[in-house]
Amino acid sequence: MGARRRAPRRDDRAVAAYVERLGDALTEAGMPRLAARVFACLLADDDGRMTAAELTGSLDVSPAAVSGAVRYLTQTFLIGKERERGTRRDVYVVQADAWHGAILSRDRVMQHMESSMRTGVVAVGGTATPAGQRLQLSVSFLEFIGEEMRTLGDRWEERKAELLAEWADTA
């Protein structure tokens, strides 16, 4: 019989330090501070699932603060909300591939902006005007980014499958 692999011990102090470091990095990138800490906390949780009470305790913040943070994170598709079976409590869940969902949601926002700008090109007199050229350049850029995002999404799905297969082999 092969030797059983022992799971590494979780270092709660190191995890707390990580949550703060990642929270700081996300805040510097423009995410609200507590939302960044909540997201980091969920990422560091083994099953990626925590109630508001658990988040409040882990981060030593008020329930109202957690409520605002999870609202932001659900609106940006970085986390989801589920009802805990048999209770009235909500559980906040970070998906293993949270960034992918968030980026795809941004793609939908970009498509909406592209459509809005396209009507602006016509409104300002078309590409024969400086404003029309400026707007059309923005439309073309957003079209280009959309095409690239679709290609990247396909490439990411292939790469993710490879990673998951590698991890399954080492478990």
GIWODA-V819602 format. One line per field, one symbol per residue. phi: phi as a letter, one per 20 degrees, with the letter a starting at -180 (. if undefined). A space follows every 50 residues. Layout:
phi=???
This chain:
phi=.ffffefffedgffffffgfffgfffffeoeggfgffffffffefgemcb egfffgffdlcfgfffgffffffffemecdccefgmcdeececdfgdgfg fffffffffffffgffffffgffeomffdgffffffffgffffffgffff ffffffgffffffffffffef
